[in-house]
Amino acid sequence: MTDQRIPLKTCPVCSLAMVAEKSNEDAPRPDTFSCLHCGCVISIAPSDPDAGDD
Ligand SMILES: [Zn+2]
C-alpha cells in the first residue's frame, strides 16, 4: 500500500519520488523534500504571503 496522505513531490533532477520531511514538528505538512537517489533537497516555505502561483 502506498501512503498517499501527503502529495508526493518528484525530484527535478531525476524525476523520482522524493521523501517528505517536516522541518518543524508542529508543521501541518511536510515542507522539505529529499531525493534519496541524487541527494537533491527542496525546501518549501510553509506560508509565504508573496508567493504567487509561479
Ligand atoms: Zn533526484
mmCIF file of the protein (N, C-alpha, C, O) and its ligand, coordinates in Angstrom:
data_MODEL
# 
_entry.id   MODEL 
# 
loop_
_entity.id 
_entity.type 
_entity.pdbx_number_of_molecules 
1 polymer     1 
2 non-polymer 1 
# 
_entity_poly.entity_id                      1 
_entity_poly.type                           'polypeptide(L)' 
_entity_poly.nstd_linkage                   no 
_entity_poly.nstd_monomer                   no 
_entity_poly.pdbx_seq_one_letter_code       MTDQRIPLKTCPVCSLAMVAEKSNEDAPRPDTFSCLHCGCVISIAPSDPDAGDD 
_entity_poly.pdbx_seq_one_letter_code_can   MTDQRIPLKTCPVCSLAMVAEKSNEDAPRPDTFSCLHCGCVISIAPSDPDAGDD 
_entity_poly.pdbx_strand_id                 A 
# 
loop_
_entity_poly_seq.entity_id 
_entity_poly_seq.num 
_entity_poly_seq.mon_id 
_entity_poly_seq.hetero 
1 1  MET n 
1 2  THR n 
1 3  ASP n 
1 4  GLN n 
1 5  ARG n 
1 6  ILE n 
1 7  PRO n 
1 8  LEU n 
1 9  LYS n 
1 10 THR n 
1 11 CYS n 
1 12 PRO n 
1 13 VAL n 
1 14 CYS n 
1 15 SER n 
1 16 LEU n 
1 17 ALA n 
1 18 MET n 
1 19 VAL n 
1 20 ALA n 
1 21 GLU n 
1 22 LYS n 
1 23 SER n 
1 24 ASN n 
1 25 GLU n 
1 26 ASP n 
1 27 ALA n 
1 28 PRO n 
1 29 ARG n 
1 30 PRO n 
1 31 ASP n 
1 32 THR n 
1 33 PHE n 
1 34 SER n 
1 35 CYS n 
1 36 LEU n 
1 37 HIS n 
1 38 CYS n 
1 39 GLY n 
1 40 CYS n 
1 41 VAL n 
1 42 ILE n 
1 43 SER n 
1 44 ILE n 
1 45 ALA n 
1 46 PRO n 
1 47 SER n 
1 48 ASP n 
1 49 PRO n 
1 50 ASP n 
1 51 ALA n 
1 52 GLY n 
1 53 ASP n 
1 54 ASP n 
# 
loop_
_struct_asym.id 
_struct_asym.entity_id 
A 1 
B 2 
# 
loop_
_chem_comp.id 
_chem_comp.type 
_chem_comp.mon_nstd_flag 
ALA 'L-peptide linking' y 
ARG 'L-peptide linking' y 
ASN 'L-peptide linking' y 
ASP 'L-peptide linking' y 
CYS 'L-peptide linking' y 
GLN 'L-peptide linking' y 
GLU 'L-peptide linking' y 
GLY 'peptide linking'   y 
HIS 'L-peptide linking' y 
ILE 'L-peptide linking' y 
LEU 'L-peptide linking' y 
LYS 'L-peptide linking' y 
MET 'L-peptide linking' y 
PHE 'L-peptide linking' y 
PRO 'L-peptide linking' y 
SER 'L-peptide linking' y 
THR 'L-peptide linking' y 
VAL 'L-peptide linking' y 
ZN  non-polymer         . 
# 
_pdbx_entity_nonpoly.entity_id   2 
_pdbx_entity_nonpoly.name        ? 
_pdbx_entity_nonpoly.comp_id     ZN 
# 
_pdbx_nonpoly_scheme.asym_id         B 
_pdbx_nonpoly_scheme.entity_id       2 
_pdbx_nonpoly_scheme.mon_id          ZN 
_pdbx_nonpoly_scheme.ndb_seq_num     1 
_pdbx_nonpoly_scheme.pdb_seq_num     101 
_pdbx_nonpoly_scheme.auth_seq_num    101 
_pdbx_nonpoly_scheme.pdb_mon_id      ZN 
_pdbx_nonpoly_scheme.auth_mon_id     ZN 
_pdbx_nonpoly_scheme.pdb_strand_id   A 
_pdbx_nonpoly_scheme.pdb_ins_code    . 
# 
loop_
_atom_site.group_PDB 
_atom_site.id 
_atom_site.type_symbol 
_atom_site.label_atom_id 
_atom_site.label_alt_id 
_atom_site.label_comp_id 
_atom_site.label_asym_id 
_atom_site.label_entity_id 
_atom_site.label_seq_id 
_atom_site.pdbx_PDB_ins_code 
_atom_site.Cartn_x 
_atom_site.Cartn_y 
_atom_site.Cartn_z 
_atom_site.occupancy 
_atom_site.B_iso_or_equiv 
_atom_site.pdbx_formal_charge 
_atom_site.auth_seq_id 
_atom_site.auth_comp_id 
_atom_site.auth_asym_id 
_atom_site.auth_atom_id 
_atom_site.pdbx_PDB_model_num 
ATOM   1   N  N  . MET A 1 1  ? 0.844  -1.204 0.000   1.00 0.00 ? 1   MET A N  1 
ATOM   2   C  CA . MET A 1 1  ? 0.000  0.000  0.000   1.00 0.00 ? 1   MET A CA 1 
ATOM   3   C  C  . MET A 1 1  ? 0.878  1.252  0.000   1.00 0.00 ? 1   MET A C  1 
ATOM   4   O  O  . MET A 1 1  ? 1.853  1.342  0.746   1.00 0.00 ? 1   MET A O  1 
ATOM   5   N  N  . THR A 1 2  ? 0.527  2.178  -0.819  1.00 0.00 ? 2   THR A N  1 
ATOM   6   C  CA . THR A 1 2  ? 1.278  3.430  -0.862  1.00 0.00 ? 2   THR A CA 1 
ATOM   7   C  C  . THR A 1 2  ? 0.549  4.484  -0.039  1.00 0.00 ? 2   THR A C  1 
ATOM   8   O  O  . THR A 1 2  ? -0.649 4.711  -0.208  1.00 0.00 ? 2   THR A O  1 
ATOM   9   N  N  . ASP A 1 3  ? 1.275  5.102  0.825   1.00 0.00 ? 3   ASP A N  1 
ATOM   10  C  CA . ASP A 1 3  ? 0.679  6.145  1.641   1.00 0.00 ? 3   ASP A CA 1 
ATOM   11  C  C  . ASP A 1 3  ? 0.530  7.412  0.815   1.00 0.00 ? 3   ASP A C  1 
ATOM   12  O  O  . ASP A 1 3  ? 1.519  8.034  0.428   1.00 0.00 ? 3   ASP A O  1 
ATOM   13  N  N  . GLN A 1 4  ? -0.700 7.784  0.552   1.00 0.00 ? 4   GLN A N  1 
ATOM   14  C  CA . GLN A 1 4  ? -0.920 8.962  -0.288  1.00 0.00 ? 4   GLN A CA 1 
ATOM   15  C  C  . GLN A 1 4  ? -1.586 10.090 0.489   1.00 0.00 ? 4   GLN A C  1 
ATOM   16  O  O  . GLN A 1 4  ? -2.249 10.955 -0.083  1.00 0.00 ? 4   GLN A O  1 
ATOM   17  N  N  . ARG A 1 5  ? -1.398 10.060 1.784   1.00 0.00 ? 5   ARG A N  1 
ATOM   18  C  CA . ARG A 1 5  ? -1.983 11.135 2.591   1.00 0.00 ? 5   ARG A CA 1 
ATOM   19  C  C  . ARG A 1 5  ? -1.319 12.466 2.274   1.00 0.00 ? 5   ARG A C  1 
ATOM   20  O  O  . ARG A 1 5  ? -1.934 13.526 2.390   1.00 0.00 ? 5   ARG A O  1 
ATOM   21  N  N  . ILE A 1 6  ? -0.063 12.398 1.874   1.00 0.00 ? 6   ILE A N  1 
ATOM   22  C  CA . ILE A 1 6  ? 0.630  13.622 1.526   1.00 0.00 ? 6   ILE A CA 1 
ATOM   23  C  C  . ILE A 1 6  ? 1.007  13.584 0.051   1.00 0.00 ? 6   ILE A C  1 
ATOM   24  O  O  . ILE A 1 6  ? 1.328  12.522 -0.483  1.00 0.00 ? 6   ILE A O  1 
ATOM   25  N  N  . PRO A 1 7  ? 0.969  14.725 -0.598  1.00 0.00 ? 7   PRO A N  1 
ATOM   26  C  CA . PRO A 1 7  ? 1.301  14.761 -2.029  1.00 0.00 ? 7   PRO A CA 1 
ATOM   27  C  C  . PRO A 1 7  ? 2.767  14.455 -2.245  1.00 0.00 ? 7   PRO A C  1 
ATOM   28  O  O  . PRO A 1 7  ? 3.640  15.021 -1.588  1.00 0.00 ? 7   PRO A O  1 
ATOM   29  N  N  . LEU A 1 8  ? 3.019  13.562 -3.163  1.00 0.00 ? 8   LEU A N  1 
ATOM   30  C  CA . LEU A 1 8  ? 4.402  13.238 -3.468  1.00 0.00 ? 8   LEU A CA 1 
ATOM   31  C  C  . LEU A 1 8  ? 4.992  14.297 -4.379  1.00 0.00 ? 8   LEU A C  1 
ATOM   32  O  O  . LEU A 1 8  ? 4.350  14.815 -5.293  1.00 0.00 ? 8   LEU A O  1 
ATOM   33  N  N  . LYS A 1 9  ? 6.242  14.589 -4.082  1.00 0.00 ? 9   LYS A N  1 
ATOM   34  C  CA . LYS A 1 9  ? 6.929  15.541 -4.939  1.00 0.00 ? 9   LYS A CA 1 
ATOM   35  C  C  . LYS A 1 9  ? 8.008  14.777 -5.689  1.00 0.00 ? 9   LYS A C  1 
ATOM   36  O  O  . LYS A 1 9  ? 8.647  13.882 -5.137  1.00 0.00 ? 9   LYS A O  1 
ATOM   37  N  N  . THR A 1 10 ? 8.199  15.126 -6.914  1.00 0.00 ? 10  THR A N  1 
ATOM   38  C  CA . THR A 1 10 ? 9.206  14.425 -7.689  1.00 0.00 ? 10  THR A CA 1 
ATOM   39  C  C  . THR A 1 10 ? 10.452 15.280 -7.852  1.00 0.00 ? 10  THR A C  1 
ATOM   40  O  O  . THR A 1 10 ? 10.394 16.505 -7.952  1.00 0.00 ? 10  THR A O  1 
ATOM   41  N  N  . CYS A 1 11 ? 11.568 14.588 -7.872  1.00 0.00 ? 11  CYS A N  1 
ATOM   42  C  CA . CYS A 1 11 ? 12.852 15.260 -7.988  1.00 0.00 ? 11  CYS A CA 1 
ATOM   43  C  C  . CYS A 1 11 ? 12.973 15.949 -9.353  1.00 0.00 ? 11  CYS A C  1 
ATOM   44  O  O  . CYS A 1 11 ? 12.695 15.342 -10.387 1.00 0.00 ? 11  CYS A O  1 
ATOM   45  N  N  . PRO A 1 12 ? 13.384 17.206 -9.345  1.00 0.00 ? 12  PRO A N  1 
ATOM   46  C  CA . PRO A 1 12 ? 13.549 17.939 -10.608 1.00 0.00 ? 12  PRO A CA 1 
ATOM   47  C  C  . PRO A 1 12 ? 14.742 17.444 -11.407 1.00 0.00 ? 12  PRO A C  1 
ATOM   48  O  O  . PRO A 1 12 ? 14.867 17.719 -12.600 1.00 0.00 ? 12  PRO A O  1 
ATOM   49  N  N  . VAL A 1 13 ? 15.614 16.709 -10.730 1.00 0.00 ? 13  VAL A N  1 
ATOM   50  C  CA . VAL A 1 13 ? 16.828 16.213 -11.391 1.00 0.00 ? 13  VAL A CA 1 
ATOM   51  C  C  . VAL A 1 13 ? 16.602 14.853 -12.029 1.00 0.00 ? 13  VAL A C  1 
ATOM   52  O  O  . VAL A 1 13 ? 16.903 14.650 -13.205 1.00 0.00 ? 13  VAL A O  1 
ATOM   53  N  N  . CYS A 1 14 ? 16.065 13.915 -11.236 1.00 0.00 ? 14  CYS A N  1 
ATOM   54  C  CA . CYS A 1 14 ? 15.918 12.556 -11.764 1.00 0.00 ? 14  CYS A CA 1 
ATOM   55  C  C  . CYS A 1 14 ? 14.462 12.107 -11.822 1.00 0.00 ? 14  CYS A C  1 
ATOM   56  O  O  . CYS A 1 14 ? 14.173 10.974 -12.209 1.00 0.00 ? 14  CYS A O  1 
ATOM   57  N  N  . SER A 1 15 ? 13.549 12.990 -11.440 1.00 0.00 ? 15  SER A N  1 
ATOM   58  C  CA . SER A 1 15 ? 12.114 12.716 -11.571 1.00 0.00 ? 15  SER A CA 1 
ATOM   59  C  C  . SER A 1 15 ? 11.618 11.552 -10.724 1.00 0.00 ? 15  SER A C  1 
ATOM   60  O  O  . SER A 1 15 ? 10.546 11.004 -10.984 1.00 0.00 ? 15  SER A O  1 
ATOM   61  N  N  . LEU A 1 16 ? 12.385 11.178 -9.724  1.00 0.00 ? 16  LEU A N  1 
ATOM   62  C  CA . LEU A 1 16 ? 11.925 10.119 -8.833  1.00 0.00 ? 16  LEU A CA 1 
ATOM   63  C  C  . LEU A 1 16 ? 11.204 10.742 -7.646  1.00 0.00 ? 16  LEU A C  1 
ATOM   64  O  O  . LEU A 1 16 ? 11.378 11.923 -7.345  1.00 0.00 ? 16  LEU A O  1 
ATOM   65  N  N  . ALA A 1 17 ? 10.398 9.933  -6.982  1.00 0.00 ? 17  ALA A N  1 
ATOM   66  C  CA . ALA A 1 17 ? 9.656  10.430 -5.837  1.00 0.00 ? 17  ALA A CA 1 
ATOM   67  C  C  . ALA A 1 17 ? 10.614 10.839 -4.716  1.00 0.00 ? 17  ALA A C  1 
ATOM   68  O  O  . ALA A 1 17 ? 11.602 10.159 -4.438  1.00 0.00 ? 17  ALA A O  1 
ATOM   69  N  N  . MET A 1 18 ? 10.294 11.960 -4.088  1.00 0.00 ? 18  MET A N  1 
ATOM   70  C  CA . MET A 1 18 ? 11.146 12.458 -3.017  1.00 0.00 ? 18  MET A CA 1 
ATOM   71  C  C  . MET A 1 18 ? 10.535 12.118 -1.659  1.00 0.00 ? 18  MET A C  1 
ATOM   72  O  O  . MET A 1 18 ? 9.327  11.912 -1.543  1.00 0.00 ? 18  MET A O  1 
ATOM   73  N  N  . VAL A 1 19 ? 11.373 12.065 -0.653  1.00 0.00 ? 19  VAL A N  1 
ATOM   74  C  CA . VAL A 1 19 ? 10.916 11.768 0.697   1.00 0.00 ? 19  VAL A CA 1 
ATOM   75  C  C  . VAL A 1 19 ? 10.526 13.075 1.384   1.00 0.00 ? 19  VAL A C  1 
ATOM   76  O  O  . VAL A 1 19 ? 11.318 14.014 1.463   1.00 0.00 ? 19  VAL A O  1 
ATOM   77  N  N  . ALA A 1 20 ? 9.291  13.113 1.876   1.00 0.00 ? 20  ALA A N  1 
ATOM   78  C  CA . ALA A 1 20 ? 8.808  14.320 2.530   1.00 0.00 ? 20  ALA A CA 1 
ATOM   79  C  C  . ALA A 1 20 ? 9.209  14.319 4.001   1.00 0.00 ? 20  ALA A C  1 
ATOM   80  O  O  . ALA A 1 20 ? 9.113  13.305 4.692   1.00 0.00 ? 20  ALA A O  1 
ATOM   81  N  N  . GLU A 1 21 ? 9.657  15.476 4.455   1.00 0.00 ? 21  GLU A N  1 
ATOM   82  C  CA . GLU A 1 21 ? 10.041 15.593 5.858   1.00 0.00 ? 21  GLU A CA 1 
ATOM   83  C  C  . GLU A 1 21 ? 9.526  16.912 6.410   1.00 0.00 ? 21  GLU A C  1 
ATOM   84  O  O  . GLU A 1 21 ? 9.330  17.883 5.679   1.00 0.00 ? 21  GLU A O  1 
ATOM   85  N  N  . LYS A 1 22 ? 9.313  16.918 7.713   1.00 0.00 ? 22  LYS A N  1 
ATOM   86  C  CA . LYS A 1 22 ? 8.911  18.163 8.364   1.00 0.00 ? 22  LYS A CA 1 
ATOM   87  C  C  . LYS A 1 22 ? 10.114 18.772 9.061   1.00 0.00 ? 22  LYS A C  1 
ATOM   88  O  O  . LYS A 1 22 ? 10.815 18.098 9.816   1.00 0.00 ? 22  LYS A O  1 
ATOM   89  N  N  . SER A 1 23 ? 10.346 20.038 8.807   1.00 0.00 ? 23  SER A N  1 
ATOM   90  C  CA . SER A 1 23 ? 11.457 20.712 9.475   1.00 0.00 ? 23  SER A CA 1 
ATOM   91  C  C  . SER A 1 23 ? 11.021 21.119 10.880  1.00 0.00 ? 23  SER A C  1 
ATOM   92  O  O  . SER A 1 23 ? 11.845 21.415 11.745  1.00 0.00 ? 23  SER A O  1 
ATOM   93  N  N  . ASN A 1 24 ? 9.709  21.124 11.081  1.00 0.00 ? 24  ASN A N  1 
ATOM   94  C  CA . ASN A 1 24 ? 9.161  21.517 12.372  1.00 0.00 ? 24  ASN A CA 1 
ATOM   95  C  C  . ASN A 1 24 ? 8.095  20.510 12.783  1.00 0.00 ? 24  ASN A C  1 
ATOM   96  O  O  . ASN A 1 24 ? 7.196  20.200 12.002  1.00 0.00 ? 24  ASN A O  1 
ATOM   97  N  N  . GLU A 1 25 ? 8.193  20.003 13.997  1.00 0.00 ? 25  GLU A N  1 
ATOM   98  C  CA . GLU A 1 25 ? 7.232  19.004 14.478  1.00 0.00 ? 25  GLU A CA 1 
ATOM   99  C  C  . GLU A 1 25 ? 5.799  19.512 14.407  1.00 0.00 ? 25  GLU A C  1 
ATOM   100 O  O  . GLU A 1 25 ? 4.860  18.735 14.234  1.00 0.00 ? 25  GLU A O  1 
ATOM   101 N  N  . ASP A 1 26 ? 5.645  20.816 14.543  1.00 0.00 ? 26  ASP A N  1 
ATOM   102 C  CA . ASP A 1 26 ? 4.304  21.399 14.556  1.00 0.00 ? 26  ASP A CA 1 
ATOM   103 C  C  . ASP A 1 26 ? 3.786  21.716 13.159  1.00 0.00 ? 26  ASP A C  1 
ATOM   104 O  O  . ASP A 1 26 ? 2.643  22.141 12.989  1.00 0.00 ? 26  ASP A O  1 
ATOM   105 N  N  . ALA A 1 27 ? 4.615  21.509 12.189  1.00 0.00 ? 27  ALA A N  1 
ATOM   106 C  CA . ALA A 1 27 ? 4.197  21.811 10.818  1.00 0.00 ? 27  ALA A CA 1 
ATOM   107 C  C  . ALA A 1 27 ? 3.037  20.911 10.412  1.00 0.00 ? 27  ALA A C  1 
ATOM   108 O  O  . ALA A 1 27 ? 3.080  19.698 10.617  1.00 0.00 ? 27  ALA A O  1 
ATOM   109 N  N  . PRO A 1 28 ? 2.006  21.510 9.835   1.00 0.00 ? 28  PRO A N  1 
ATOM   110 C  CA . PRO A 1 28 ? 0.828  20.734 9.416   1.00 0.00 ? 28  PRO A CA 1 
ATOM   111 C  C  . PRO A 1 28 ? 1.143  19.795 8.266   1.00 0.00 ? 28  PRO A C  1 
ATOM   112 O  O  . PRO A 1 28 ? 0.462  18.791 8.057   1.00 0.00 ? 28  PRO A O  1 
ATOM   113 N  N  . ARG A 1 29 ? 2.150  20.126 7.552   1.00 0.00 ? 29  ARG A N  1 
ATOM   114 C  CA . ARG A 1 29 ? 2.512  19.290 6.394   1.00 0.00 ? 29  ARG A CA 1 
ATOM   115 C  C  . ARG A 1 29 ? 4.015  19.379 6.164   1.00 0.00 ? 29  ARG A C  1 
ATOM   116 O  O  . ARG A 1 29 ? 4.665  20.336 6.584   1.00 0.00 ? 29  ARG A O  1 
ATOM   117 N  N  . PRO A 1 30 ? 4.556  18.372 5.493   1.00 0.00 ? 30  PRO A N  1 
ATOM   118 C  CA . PRO A 1 30 ? 5.991  18.367 5.203   1.00 0.00 ? 30  PRO A CA 1 
ATOM   119 C  C  . PRO A 1 30 ? 6.386  19.595 4.393   1.00 0.00 ? 30  PRO A C  1 
ATOM   120 O  O  . PRO A 1 30 ? 5.641  20.038 3.518   1.00 0.00 ? 30  PRO A O  1 
ATOM   121 N  N  . ASP A 1 31 ? 7.553  20.137 4.687   1.00 0.00 ? 31  ASP A N  1 
ATOM   122 C  CA . ASP A 1 31 ? 7.999  21.301 3.925   1.00 0.00 ? 31  ASP A CA 1 
ATOM   123 C  C  . ASP A 1 31 ? 9.403  21.095 3.359   1.00 0.00 ? 31  ASP A C  1 
ATOM   124 O  O  . ASP A 1 31 ? 9.999  21.999 2.774   1.00 0.00 ? 31  ASP A O  1 
ATOM   125 N  N  . THR A 1 32 ? 9.905  19.891 3.550   1.00 0.00 ? 32  THR A N  1 
ATOM   126 C  CA . THR A 1 32 ? 11.213 19.587 2.988   1.00 0.00 ? 32  THR A CA 1 
ATOM   127 C  C  . THR A 1 32 ? 11.141 18.252 2.253   1.00 0.00 ? 32  THR A C  1 
ATOM   128 O  O  . THR A 1 32 ? 10.614 17.269 2.774   1.00 0.00 ? 32  THR A O  1 
ATOM   129 N  N  . PHE A 1 33 ? 11.668 18.235 1.062   1.00 0.00 ? 33  PHE A N  1 
ATOM   130 C  CA . PHE A 1 33 ? 11.633 17.009 0.265   1.00 0.00 ? 33  PHE A CA 1 
ATOM   131 C  C  . PHE A 1 33 ? 13.048 16.625 -0.142  1.00 0.00 ? 33  PHE A C  1 
ATOM   132 O  O  . PHE A 1 33 ? 13.805 17.435 -0.675  1.00 0.00 ? 33  PHE A O  1 
ATOM   133 N  N  . SER A 1 34 ? 13.380 15.380 0.122   1.00 0.00 ? 34  SER A N  1 
ATOM   134 C  CA . SER A 1 34 ? 14.722 14.912 -0.197  1.00 0.00 ? 34  SER A CA 1 
ATOM   135 C  C  . SER A 1 34 ? 14.664 13.788 -1.221  1.00 0.00 ? 34  SER A C  1 
ATOM   136 O  O  . SER A 1 34 ? 13.798 12.916 -1.158  1.00 0.00 ? 34  SER A O  1 
ATOM   137 N  N  . CYS A 1 35 ? 15.587 13.822 -2.151  1.00 0.00 ? 35  CYS A N  1 
ATOM   138 C  CA . CYS A 1 35 ? 15.679 12.743 -3.124  1.00 0.00 ? 35  CYS A CA 1 
ATOM   139 C  C  . CYS A 1 35 ? 16.774 11.792 -2.668  1.00 0.00 ? 35  CYS A C  1 
ATOM   140 O  O  . CYS A 1 35 ? 17.931 12.182 -2.511  1.00 0.00 ? 35  CYS A O  1 
ATOM   141 N  N  . LEU A 1 36 ? 16.393 10.550 -2.462  1.00 0.00 ? 36  LEU A N  1 
ATOM   142 C  CA . LEU A 1 36 ? 17.372 9.577  -1.986  1.00 0.00 ? 36  LEU A CA 1 
ATOM   143 C  C  . LEU A 1 36 ? 18.267 9.100  -3.122  1.00 0.00 ? 36  LEU A C  1 
ATOM   144 O  O  . LEU A 1 36 ? 19.277 8.434  -2.895  1.00 0.00 ? 36  LEU A O  1 
ATOM   145 N  N  . HIS A 1 37 ? 17.893 9.441  -4.314  1.00 0.00 ? 37  HIS A N  1 
ATOM   146 C  CA . HIS A 1 37 ? 18.653 8.973  -5.477  1.00 0.00 ? 37  HIS A CA 1 
ATOM   147 C  C  . HIS A 1 37 ? 19.854 9.879  -5.760  1.00 0.00 ? 37  HIS A C  1 
ATOM   148 O  O  . HIS A 1 37 ? 20.979 9.402  -5.913  1.00 0.00 ? 37  HIS A O  1 
ATOM   149 N  N  . CYS A 1 38 ? 19.604 11.193 -5.829  1.00 0.00 ? 38  CYS A N  1 
ATOM   150 C  CA . CYS A 1 38 ? 20.694 12.100 -6.175  1.00 0.00 ? 38  CYS A CA 1 
ATOM   151 C  C  . CYS A 1 38 ? 21.045 13.038 -5.021  1.00 0.00 ? 38  CYS A C  1 
ATOM   152 O  O  . CYS A 1 38 ? 22.025 13.778 -5.094  1.00 0.00 ? 38  CYS A O  1 
ATOM   153 N  N  . GLY A 1 39 ? 20.246 13.004 -3.964  1.00 0.00 ? 39  GLY A N  1 
ATOM   154 C  CA . GLY A 1 39 ? 20.563 13.825 -2.803  1.00 0.00 ? 39  GLY A CA 1 
ATOM   155 C  C  . GLY A 1 39 ? 20.021 15.240 -2.882  1.00 0.00 ? 39  GLY A C  1 
ATOM   156 O  O  . GLY A 1 39 ? 20.298 16.068 -2.015  1.00 0.00 ? 39  GLY A O  1 
ATOM   157 N  N  . CYS A 1 40 ? 19.250 15.516 -3.919  1.00 0.00 ? 40  CYS A N  1 
ATOM   158 C  CA . CYS A 1 40 ? 18.672 16.840 -4.074  1.00 0.00 ? 40  CYS A CA 1 
ATOM   159 C  C  . CYS A 1 40 ? 17.664 17.109 -2.951  1.00 0.00 ? 40  CYS A C  1 
ATOM   160 O  O  . CYS A 1 40 ? 16.867 16.237 -2.604  1.00 0.00 ? 40  CYS A O  1 
ATOM   161 N  N  . VAL A 1 41 ? 17.704 18.307 -2.393  1.00 0.00 ? 41  VAL A N  1 
ATOM   162 C  CA . VAL A 1 41 ? 16.778 18.667 -1.322  1.00 0.00 ? 41  VAL A CA 1 
ATOM   163 C  C  . VAL A 1 41 ? 16.039 19.941 -1.699  1.00 0.00 ? 41  VAL A C  1 
ATOM   164 O  O  . VAL A 1 41 ? 16.636 20.922 -2.141  1.00 0.00 ? 41  VAL A O  1 
ATOM   165 N  N  . ILE A 1 42 ? 14.725 19.900 -1.515  1.00 0.00 ? 42  ILE A N  1 
ATOM   166 C  CA . ILE A 1 42 ? 13.915 21.071 -1.812  1.00 0.00 ? 42  ILE A CA 1 
ATOM   167 C  C  . ILE A 1 42 ? 13.168 21.486 -0.553  1.00 0.00 ? 42  ILE A C  1 
ATOM   168 O  O  . ILE A 1 42 ? 12.525 20.668 0.105   1.00 0.00 ? 42  ILE A O  1 
ATOM   169 N  N  . SER A 1 43 ? 13.263 22.765 -0.233  1.00 0.00 ? 43  SER A N  1 
ATOM   170 C  CA . SER A 1 43 ? 12.535 23.274 0.918   1.00 0.00 ? 43  SER A CA 1 
ATOM   171 C  C  . SER A 1 43 ? 11.422 24.188 0.437   1.00 0.00 ? 43  SER A C  1 
ATOM   172 O  O  . SER A 1 43 ? 11.617 25.041 -0.429  1.00 0.00 ? 43  SER A O  1 
ATOM   173 N  N  . ILE A 1 44 ? 10.260 23.988 1.018   1.00 0.00 ? 44  ILE A N  1 
ATOM   174 C  CA . ILE A 1 44 ? 9.114  24.805 0.632   1.00 0.00 ? 44  ILE A CA 1 
ATOM   175 C  C  . ILE A 1 44 ? 8.695  25.677 1.803   1.00 0.00 ? 44  ILE A C  1 
ATOM   176 O  O  . ILE A 1 44 ? 8.502  25.188 2.916   1.00 0.00 ? 44  ILE A O  1 
ATOM   177 N  N  . ALA A 1 45 ? 8.560  26.950 1.548   1.00 0.00 ? 45  ALA A N  1 
ATOM   178 C  CA . ALA A 1 45 ? 8.120  27.851 2.607   1.00 0.00 ? 45  ALA A CA 1 
ATOM   179 C  C  . ALA A 1 45 ? 6.686  27.503 2.972   1.00 0.00 ? 45  ALA A C  1 
ATOM   180 O  O  . ALA A 1 45 ? 5.828  27.452 2.091   1.00 0.00 ? 45  ALA A O  1 
ATOM   181 N  N  . PRO A 1 46 ? 6.402  27.263 4.255   1.00 0.00 ? 46  PRO A N  1 
ATOM   182 C  CA . PRO A 1 46 ? 5.062  26.857 4.696   1.00 0.00 ? 46  PRO A CA 1 
ATOM   183 C  C  . PRO A 1 46 ? 4.005  27.902 4.379   1.00 0.00 ? 46  PRO A C  1 
ATOM   184 O  O  . PRO A 1 46 ? 2.868  27.563 4.051   1.00 0.00 ? 46  PRO A O  1 
ATOM   185 N  N  . SER A 1 47 ? 4.379  29.172 4.475   1.00 0.00 ? 47  SER A N  1 
ATOM   186 C  CA . SER A 1 47 ? 3.404  30.207 4.179   1.00 0.00 ? 47  SER A CA 1 
ATOM   187 C  C  . SER A 1 47 ? 4.136  31.483 3.790   1.00 0.00 ? 47  SER A C  1 
ATOM   188 O  O  . SER A 1 47 ? 4.665  32.208 4.633   1.00 0.00 ? 47  SER A O  1 
ATOM   189 N  N  . ASP A 1 48 ? 4.146  31.723 2.527   1.00 0.00 ? 48  ASP A N  1 
ATOM   190 C  CA . ASP A 1 48 ? 4.812  32.927 2.032   1.00 0.00 ? 48  ASP A CA 1 
ATOM   191 C  C  . ASP A 1 48 ? 3.775  33.832 1.382   1.00 0.00 ? 48  ASP A C  1 
ATOM   192 O  O  . ASP A 1 48 ? 3.259  33.518 0.309   1.00 0.00 ? 48  ASP A O  1 
ATOM   193 N  N  . PRO A 1 49 ? 3.471  34.943 2.020   1.00 0.00 ? 49  PRO A N  1 
ATOM   194 C  CA . PRO A 1 49 ? 2.426  35.841 1.523   1.00 0.00 ? 49  PRO A CA 1 
ATOM   195 C  C  . PRO A 1 49 ? 2.734  36.396 0.142   1.00 0.00 ? 49  PRO A C  1 
ATOM   196 O  O  . PRO A 1 49 ? 1.831  36.810 -0.584  1.00 0.00 ? 49  PRO A O  1 
ATOM   197 N  N  . ASP A 1 50 ? 4.004  36.402 -0.215  1.00 0.00 ? 50  ASP A N  1 
ATOM   198 C  CA . ASP A 1 50 ? 4.390  36.930 -1.519  1.00 0.00 ? 50  ASP A CA 1 
ATOM   199 C  C  . ASP A 1 50 ? 4.420  35.861 -2.606  1.00 0.00 ? 50  ASP A C  1 
ATOM   200 O  O  . ASP A 1 50 ? 4.650  36.149 -3.780  1.00 0.00 ? 50  ASP A O  1 
ATOM   201 N  N  . ALA A 1 51 ? 4.185  34.636 -2.190  1.00 0.00 ? 51  ALA A N  1 
ATOM   202 C  CA . ALA A 1 51 ? 4.265  33.552 -3.164  1.00 0.00 ? 51  ALA A CA 1 
ATOM   203 C  C  . ALA A 1 51 ? 3.068  33.598 -4.127  1.00 0.00 ? 51  ALA A C  1 
ATOM   204 O  O  . ALA A 1 51 ? 1.910  33.643 -3.711  1.00 0.00 ? 51  ALA A O  1 
ATOM   205 N  N  . GLY A 1 52 ? 3.381  33.585 -5.383  1.00 0.00 ? 52  GLY A N  1 
ATOM   206 C  CA . GLY A 1 52 ? 2.318  33.579 -6.393  1.00 0.00 ? 52  GLY A CA 1 
ATOM   207 C  C  . GLY A 1 52 ? 2.077  32.182 -6.860  1.00 0.00 ? 52  GLY A C  1 
ATOM   208 O  O  . GLY A 1 52 ? 2.517  31.220 -6.230  1.00 0.00 ? 52  GLY A O  1 
ATOM   209 N  N  . ASP A 1 53 ? 1.387  32.063 -7.950  1.00 0.00 ? 53  ASP A N  1 
ATOM   210 C  CA . ASP A 1 53 ? 1.161  30.739 -8.498  1.00 0.00 ? 53  ASP A CA 1 
ATOM   211 C  C  . ASP A 1 53 ? 2.443  30.145 -9.064  1.00 0.00 ? 53  ASP A C  1 
ATOM   212 O  O  . ASP A 1 53 ? 2.629  28.930 -9.123  1.00 0.00 ? 53  ASP A O  1 
ATOM   213 N  N  . ASP A 1 54 ? 3.321  31.062 -9.478  1.00 0.00 ? 54  ASP A N  1 
ATOM   214 C  CA . ASP A 1 54 ? 4.564  30.572 -10.041 1.00 0.00 ? 54  ASP A CA 1 
ATOM   215 C  C  . ASP A 1 54 ? 5.662  31.619 -9.894  1.00 0.00 ? 54  ASP A C  1 
ATOM   216 O  O  . ASP A 1 54 ? 6.796  31.387 -10.313 1.00 0.00 ? 54  ASP A O  1 
HETATM 217 ZN ZN . ZN  B 2 .  ? 16.936 13.108 -7.614  1.00 0.00 2 101 ZN  A ZN 1 
# 
